[in-house]
Amino acid sequence: MRKGNRSLHLTASLCCAVGISAVTGLLLAWAVPAAAPQDRVNAAYAAMGGDKLKTISLKASLEQFDPGESYSLSDPTKPDTGVSDLVQSRDLIHGFAHNEWVRPLPDNSAKRTYTEIITPAAGYVIGYDATNGRLPKRSTKGTQPEHTMSGRRLTAALRELERPMIVIEMKQHPDGVSAIVDQTVAGKTYPALQYRGDYGTLIVMFDSATNLPVRVRTLDWDGLEGDSVFDAEYSDWRDVDGAKVSFHALYTLNGMKVADLKLASVMANPALAPATFNIPQVMLASAAKPAPANVTPFQWIIRRQFFGFYYDSDAMYTDDVDSLRLDDIGPNVSQTQGGTHNTIFIATNNYLIAVEAPNDDGQAIQSIDMAKKRFPGKPIRYLILTHHHVDHVSGMRTYAAEGATIVVGKGDGDYFRKVLARPETLNRFAPKTAFTPKVIEVDGKWSVADGGREVDAYAVENPHAAGYVMVYVPDARLGIVSDLYVPGAPVPSNAMVAALVKGVDKWGIKPERFAGGHGSTGPYADVVRAAQK
């Protein structure tokens, strides 16, 4: 949707992002098209019913998958991240959307129920759209929390509102339309056009028989996969009062399923009260404007919302009013704090060992800068990743560029070598120094020693992620974990806590405390007590 645009789209506003990998040059190459670009747009616009729809309401279900949160790298669709229900109302003339969401929580114990109001000028949320501890501090307190959207979240939402009915944008803004070569997917070739809008660039593929858009593709960076292709494939086109609406959209990232959207019902041109899209003036006055597309981490925003893990802040790693810091948590051991995710730095006589590289290379740059000031003259020799989940590894390229060897769980080495070697043209924090990936696997136990300090990594069987390792610093009697529990918070009695205790017992280590990739530090005795309940 162009800023100030007078139309939006029919289908659900899935906050999904898109991407195209290093084949971008090929995808955007010029060729003589079979039809002039605007002729193709006009044919698609007519096939979809032209301007028959002014408003629309729909009900939909969204089956969610996050390849970056799978149990195993060998099967990126398991486990899924639940099913969300959506009721959406759209004012296509003014470009407003009102979403009523019912979405899962990580433990499936309850649901998140919240409302989104999305306009070209601002975004607004009523209710609990995030898990405990992930609501931004600007949220108002009341019967239900309320907060404005960050500029980045707003841009992601607006771009995804463009996707299902991108043809309307192309019709109204022909200056953004250009010809590209036909695109081939799964052995089938489609005529295609490119559209450059306010919220990113999209490649639209058409069915040459029906003229309908069948696949919409855009460029995104993913923390695990690097430069990536994200597609929305549209099917099950039905007539709704003379307009054609796709009742099924399948979203994939590099061919991996991310979301499966199915519409249950659609109402054409319902009467929608102006209050449907109202954002209180007190909120609107301080609301963020859409962020530039090139600073918006689309994949992160979209998929972290599946389970409510997204922290809606333009500061990215912390709340808007906070900043990262480095706290000492033991002799020559420090932990980043202030944000949602942490890195732990362990100093030996001659070098540093980092544990976890969360969020992206931007956080890695900040964390490494603090570590170098805290431990001057010591290079980072190793980066230990407890498991493959995207939120704990996406800054790994900056550590690799520092010369660090990446230590991962058994069976994960080939995957990390592959993704570390991929192009990073879409990563705005990509390392400027070229590197050759150095990756080693933990087969049971891995250990290094320098100047009297030993650091160990141990394989731990658990229900969270295959190839998981915990870290132990014997002289500090300090263990390090991510996600099996959150040190510093109340310890639950569950299978992950039980798995941690079993792993500690198996390897015969004697931790007094654990530090976490989330949270801070906590006594191991609390973990043992929770596991015994």
C-alpha positions in Angstrom: 0.0 0.0 0.0 1.4 3.4 -1.0 1.3 5.9 1.8 -1.9 7.7 1.5 -3.2 5.0 -0.8 -7.0 4.8 -1.2 -7.2 1.0 -1.5 -6.2 -2.1 0.4 -6.7 -5.8 0.0 -9.3 -8.4 0.5 -7.6 -11.3 2.2 -6.3 -11.7 5.7 -3.5 -9.6 7.1 -1.1 -12.3 8.0 1.9 -10.4 9.4 4.1 -12.5 7.2 7.3 -11.4 5.4 8.9 -12.5 2.3 12.3 -13.0 0.8 14.5 -13.7 -2.2 17.9 -15.2 -1.9 21.1 -14.6 -3.8 19.3 -15.4 -7.0 17.9 -11.9 -6.8 19.9 -10.9 -9.8 18.3 -13.6 -11.9 14.8 -13.0 -10.6 15.0 -9.3 -11.4 16.7 -9.6 -14.8 15.0 -7.8 -17.6 13.4 -9.6 -20.6 10.9 -8.8 -23.3 7.6 -9.7 -21.8 4.8 -11.5 -23.6 2.5 -8.6 -22.7 3.2 -5.0 -21.7 3.4 -4.7 -17.9 0.3 -2.6 -17.5 -1.7 -4.8 -19.9 -0.9 -7.7 -17.6 -2.0 -5.7 -14.6 -5.2 -4.6 -16.3 -6.0 -8.2 -17.1 -5.4 -9.3 -13.5 -7.4 -6.4 -12.1 -10.3 -7.3 -14.4 -10.1 -11.0 -13.4 -10.3 -10.1 -9.7 -13.4 -8.0 -10.3 -12.0 -4.5 -10.6 -13.2 -2.0 -7.9 -16.4 -3.9 -6.9 -15.3 -4.2 -3.2 -15.2 -1.1 -1.0 -15.2 -3.0 2.4 -14.9 -6.6 3.3 -15.1 -8.8 6.4 -13.8 -12.3 6.7 -13.1 -15.2 9.1 -10.0 -17.3 8.7 -7.8 -19.8 10.4 -4.0 -19.7 10.2 -2.0 -22.9 10.8 1.5 -21.7 11.9 5.0 -23.2 11.5 8.4 -21.7 12.3 11.4 -23.5 10.7 13.6 -21.6 13.1 11.9 -23.1 16.1 11.7 -26.8 15.0 12.7 -29.6 17.3 15.2 -30.9 14.7 16.9 -29.3 11.7 15.9 -32.4 9.8 12.2 -31.5 9.9 11.4 -27.8 10.0 7.7 -28.3 10.3 7.7 -30.1 13.7 6.4 -29.1 16.0 4.0 -26.6 14.5 3.3 -23.4 16.4 -0.4 -23.9 16.7 -3.5 -22.4 14.9 -4.7 -18.8 15.1 -8.2 -17.6 14.4 -8.7 -14.3 12.7 -11.8 -12.1 12.2 -10.9 -9.2 9.9 -12.7 -6.1 8.7 -11.3 -3.9 6.0 -12.0 -0.4 4.7 -10.5 -0.7 1.2 -11.1 3.0 0.4 -9.1 4.4 3.2 -6.7 1.5 3.8 -7.8 0.5 7.3 -7.8 -2.9 8.9 -9.3 -4.2 12.1 -8.1 -7.7 13.2 -9.5 -9.8 16.0 -7.0 -12.5 16.9 -7.2 -15.6 19.0 -3.7 -17.0 19.1 -1.8 -19.8 21.0 0.7 -19.5 23.8 3.9 -21.6 23.9 2.6 -24.1 26.4 -0.9 -24.2 24.9 -2.4 -23.6 28.4 -4.4 -20.6 27.2 -4.9 -18.3 24.3 -3.9 -14.7 23.5 -6.9 -12.6 22.5 -6.2 -9.2 21.1 -7.2 -6.6 18.6 -5.1 -4.8 16.0 -6.0 -1.6 14.2 -3.7 -0.9 11.3 -3.7 2.3 9.2 -1.1 3.9 7.0 -0.4 6.4 9.8 -0.2 4.2 12.9 -0.9 0.8 14.4 -2.6 0.1 17.7 -3.1 -3.1 19.8 -5.6 -3.8 22.5 -5.1 -6.9 24.7 -2.3 -9.4 25.3 -0.5 -9.9 22.0 2.6 -11.2 23.7 3.7 -13.7 26.3 4.4 -12.7 29.9 7.2 -10.1 30.1 7.1 -9.3 26.4 4.6 -6.3 26.4 6.5 -3.0 25.7 6.7 -0.6 28.6 4.7 2.0 26.7 1.6 -0.3 27.2 -1.1 1.3 29.3 -2.4 -0.6 32.3 -6.1 -1.3 32.6 -8.6 -4.1 32.1 -6.7 -4.8 29.0 -3.2 -3.4 28.0 -3.1 -1.1 25.1 -0.1 0.0 23.1 0.9 1.5 19.7 2.8 -0.6 17.3 6.5 0.0 16.7 7.4 1.4 13.3 8.9 -1.9 12.2 5.9 -3.9 13.1 3.6 -1.4 11.4 5.7 -1.7 8.2 5.5 -5.5 8.3 1.8 -5.4 8.8 1.3 -2.9 6.0 3.4 -4.9 3.6 1.5 -8.1 4.4 -1.8 -6.3 3.8 -0.5 -5.5 0.3 0.3 -9.1 -0.6 -3.1 -10.7 -1.2 -4.4 -7.9 -3.4 -1.1 -6.5 -4.7 -2.8 -6.1 -8.1 -4.8 -3.1 -6.8 -1.6 -1.4 -5.9 -0.1 -2.2 -9.3 -3.2 -0.8 -11.0 -3.2 2.4 -9.1 0.6 3.0 -9.2 1.8 1.9 -12.6 5.1 3.8 -11.9 6.0 1.0 -9.5 5.5 -1.8 -12.0 8.2 -3.2 -14.2 8.8 -6.2 -16.3 10.9 -9.2 -15.2 11.7 -12.6 -16.7 9.1 -15.4 -16.4 9.5 -17.2 -13.1 9.7 -21.0 -12.8 8.6 -22.7 -9.6 8.4 -26.5 -9.2 8.8 -27.0 -13.0 6.0 -24.6 -13.9 6.7 -21.2 -15.6 4.6 -18.1 -14.8 4.6 -14.7 -16.4 5.7 -12.2 -13.8 6.0 -8.6 -12.9 7.9 -6.7 -10.2 6.3 -4.0 -8.0 8.2 -1.5 -5.9 6.1 0.1 -3.2 6.5 2.0 0.0 6.9 -1.2 2.1 9.2 -3.3 -0.1 9.5 -5.0 -3.5 7.3 -7.8 -4.6 7.4 -10.2 -7.5 4.0 -11.2 -8.7 3.4 -14.4 -10.8 0.3 -14.9 -12.8 -1.8 -17.8 -14.1 -1.7 -17.2 -17.9 -5.1 -18.8 -18.3 -7.1 -17.0 -15.6 -4.8 -13.9 -15.3 -5.1 -14.2 -11.5 -2.0 -13.7 -9.3 -1.0 -17.2 -8.1 2.2 -16.5 -6.2 3.6 -13.3 -4.6 7.3 -13.3 -3.6 9.5 -10.7 -1.8 13.0 -10.3 -0.4 13.8 -11.1 3.2 16.7 -12.0 5.4 16.3 -14.8 7.9 18.6 -15.3 10.9 19.2 -19.0 10.1 18.8 -19.2 6.4 20.3 -16.0 5.3 19.1 -14.5 2.1 15.8 -16.2 1.5 12.8 -16.7 -0.8 9.4 -16.2 0.9 6.3 -17.0 -1.2 2.6 -16.8 -0.7 0.8 -19.2 -3.1 -2.8 -18.3 -3.7 -5.5 -20.8 -4.7 -9.2 -21.7 -4.2 -10.4 -18.6 -5.9 -14.1 -18.0 -5.4 -16.6 -15.5 -6.5 -17.8 -13.0 -3.9 -20.5 -10.7 -5.3 -18.6 -10.4 -8.6 -15.1 -10.2 -7.1 -12.6 -13.0 -7.0 -11.1 -13.8 -3.6 -8.4 -16.4 -2.8 -9.7 -18.6 0.0 -6.3 -20.4 0.5 -2.8 -19.0 0.9 0.2 -21.2 1.6 3.3 -19.3 2.8 6.8 -20.9 2.4 10.3 -19.8 3.3 12.9 -21.4 0.9 10.3 -24.1 0.3 9.6 -24.7 4.0 6.0 -24.3 5.2 5.6 -21.2 7.4 1.8 -20.6 7.4 -1.3 -22.1 5.9 -4.2 -19.6 5.8 -7.8 -20.7 5.0 -10.8 -18.4 4.8 -14.0 -19.8 6.3 -16.3 -16.9 5.1 -16.2 -13.6 3.3 -18.7 -10.8 3.3 -18.6 -8.2 0.6 -19.2 -4.5 1.3 -20.5 -4.8 4.9 -21.4 -1.5 6.6 -18.5 -0.7 8.9 -18.8 1.9 11.6 -16.0 4.5 11.6 -15.3 3.5 15.3 -14.1 0.1 13.9 -10.8 1.7 13.0 -10.5 4.3 15.7 -7.2 4.9 17.4 -7.5 7.1 20.5 -6.0 10.5 19.9 -3.7 10.2 22.9 -2.2 7.0 21.4 -2.1 8.4 17.9 -0.2 11.5 18.9 2.8 9.4 20.0 2.5 6.5 17.6 5.4 5.5 15.4 5.2 6.0 11.7 6.1 3.1 9.4 9.8 2.3 9.4 11.8 2.0 6.2 11.5 -1.4 4.7 15.3 -1.9 4.6 15.5 -1.7 8.4 12.5 -3.9 9.1 13.2 -7.6 10.0 10.1 -9.0 8.4 10.7 -12.7 9.1 11.5 -12.0 12.7 8.4 -9.9 13.3 6.0 -12.2 11.6 7.1 -15.5 13.0 7.8 -14.3 16.6 4.2 -13.3 16.7 3.0 -16.8 16.2 3.6 -17.7 19.8 3.7 -14.2 21.2 7.5 -13.9 21.5 7.8 -10.7 19.5 8.9 -7.7 21.6 7.2 -4.8 19.9 10.0 -2.2 20.1 11.9 -0.2 17.6 15.0 -0.5 19.8 15.0 -4.2 18.5 16.8 -5.9 21.4 15.4 -4.1 24.4 12.5 -1.9 25.3 12.5 1.5 23.7 13.6 3.1 26.9 16.3 0.6 27.8 19.7 -0.5 26.4 21.9 -3.5 26.6 24.6 -3.7 29.3 27.2 -6.3 30.4 27.0 -7.5 34.0 29.7 -9.6 35.8 28.1 -12.8 37.1 31.2 -14.6 38.2 35.0 -14.5 38.1 35.8 -13.4 34.6 32.3 -14.3 33.4 29.9 -11.7 32.1 26.3 -11.7 30.8 24.5 -9.2 28.6 21.4 -7.9 30.3 18.6 -5.4 29.5 17.0 -7.2 26.6 15.0 -10.3 25.8 18.1 -12.5 25.0 21.6 -12.8 26.4 25.1 -13.7 25.5 27.5 -15.0 28.2 31.2 -14.2 27.8 33.8 -16.5 29.6 37.3 -15.1 29.8 40.4 -17.4 29.9 44.0 -16.2 30.1 44.2 -15.6 26.4 40.8 -15.5 24.8 37.0 -15.3 25.2 34.4 -17.9 24.8 30.9 -16.6 23.9 27.7 -18.6 24.6 24.7 -17.8 22.3 24.5 -15.2 19.5 20.9 -14.0 19.8 18.5 -11.9 17.6 20.8 -10.7 14.8 24.2 -9.4 13.9 23.2 -6.0 15.2 23.0 -7.3 18.8 26.2 -9.3 18.2 28.0 -6.1 17.3 26.9 -4.4 20.5 27.6 -7.4 22.7 31.1 -7.9 21.2 31.9 -4.2 21.7 31.0 -4.4 25.4 33.0 -7.6 25.8 36.1 -6.1 24.2 35.9 -3.2 26.6 35.4 -5.5 29.6 38.2 -7.9 28.5 40.6 -5.8 26.4 43.0 -7.6 24.1 41.2 -11.0 24.2 39.9 -12.3 20.9 36.8 -14.4 20.7 38.1 -17.9 20.1 34.8 -19.9 20.3 31.0 -19.3 20.1 29.0 -22.1 21.7 25.4 -22.4 20.5 23.2 -24.4 22.9 20.8 -25.3 20.1 19.7 -24.2 16.6 16.7 -22.0 17.3 16.8 -18.8 15.4 16.5 -16.4 18.3 19.7 -17.7 19.9 21.9 -18.0 16.8 21.1 -15.2 14.3 24.2 -13.1 15.3 26.6 -16.0 14.7 28.0 -14.5 11.5 29.6 -11.6 13.3 31.3 -14.0 15.7 32.5 -16.1 12.8 33.9 -12.9 11.2 35.8 -12.3 14.5 37.6 -15.6 13.9 35.5 -17.7 16.3 34.9 -21.4 15.8 31.2 -22.2 16.1 30.5 -25.1 18.5 27.1 -26.8 17.8 25.3 -30.0 18.8 25.9 -33.4 17.2 24.4 -33.7 13.8 24.0 -29.9 13.2 27.5 -29.1 11.8 26.8 -29.5 8.1 23.7 -27.3 8.3 25.6 -24.5 10.0 28.5 -24.7 7.6 26.0 -24.4 4.8 24.1 -21.4 6.1 27.2 -19.6 7.3 28.5 -19.7 3.7 25.4 -18.3 2.1 25.1 -14.7 0.7 24.1 -12.0 3.2 23.1 -9.3 0.8 19.8 -8.6 2.7 21.4 -8.6 6.1 21.9 -4.9 7.0 24.3 -5.9 9.8 26.3 -8.4 7.7 30.0 -8.6 8.6 32.2 -6.6 6.4 35.0 -9.0 6.9 34.9 -12.2 4.8 35.3 -15.5 6.7 35.5 -19.2 6.2 33.1 -20.9 8.5 34.8 -23.1 11.2 32.2 -25.4 12.9 32.7 -28.3 15.3 30.2 -30.6 16.8 29.8 -31.7 20.4 29.7 -35.5 20.5 28.8 -36.2 24.1 31.3 -33.8 25.7 33.5 -31.0 24.3 36.1 -29.3 26.4 38.8 -26.6 26.2 41.3 -25.4 28.8 43.5 -22.3 28.9 45.5 -20.9 31.8 43.9 -23.1 34.4 40.3 -22.4 33.3 38.3 -25.2 31.7 35.0 -24.8 29.8 32.9 -27.8 28.9 29.9 -28.4 26.7 27.7 -31.4 27.3 25.0 -33.0 25.2 21.6 -33.1 26.9 18.6 -35.1 25.8 15.5 -32.9 26.1 12.1 -32.2 24.5 13.0 -28.7 23.3 15.6 -29.2 20.6 17.7 -32.0 19.2 21.5 -31.5 19.4 21.2 -29.5 22.6 24.3 -28.7 24.7 24.6 -27.1 28.1 27.8 -25.3 29.1 29.7 -25.6 32.4 32.5 -23.6 33.9 33.9 -25.8 36.7 36.0 -23.3 38.6 33.0 -21.0 38.8 30.5 -23.9 39.3 28.4 -22.1 36.8 26.1 -23.8 34.2 24.7 -22.1 31.2 21.4 -23.0 29.4 18.8 -21.5 27.2 15.1 -22.3 27.1 15.2 -25.4 29.3 14.4 -22.9 32.0 14.8 -19.2 32.6 17.3 -18.4 35.5 16.1 -15.7 37.8 12.4 -16.5 37.2 10.3 -19.0 39.1 11.3 -22.5 38.1 8.4 -24.5 36.7 8.0 -28.3 37.2 8.1 -29.6 33.6 9.8 -32.0 31.3 12.5 -29.5 30.3 13.5 -28.8 33.8 13.6 -32.6 34.5 15.8 -33.0 31.4 18.3 -30.5 32.7 18.6 -32.2 36.1 19.0 -35.5 34.4 21.7 -34.1 32.2 23.6 -32.6 35.1 23.4 -36.0 36.9 24.5 -37.9 33.9 27.6 -35.9 33.5 28.4 -35.6 37.2 28.9 -31.9 37.2 28.3 -29.8 40.3 26.8 -26.4 39.4 25.8 -24.0 42.1 24.1 -21.6 39.7 22.9 -21.4 36.1 23.0 -18.4 33.8 20.6 -18.2 30.9 20.2 -17.1 27.3 17.0 -15.6 28.8 16.6 -14.1 32.3 19.7 -13.7 34.5 21.2 -16.2 37.0 19.6 -18.5 39.5 20.5 -21.2 42.1 20.6 -24.7 40.8 19.0 -25.9 44.0 15.8 -24.3 42.8 15.9 -26.3 39.6 16.4 -29.6 41.6 13.4 -28.8 43.8 11.2 -28.0 40.9 12.2 -31.3 39.2 11.3 -33.3 42.3 7.7 -32.0 42.5 
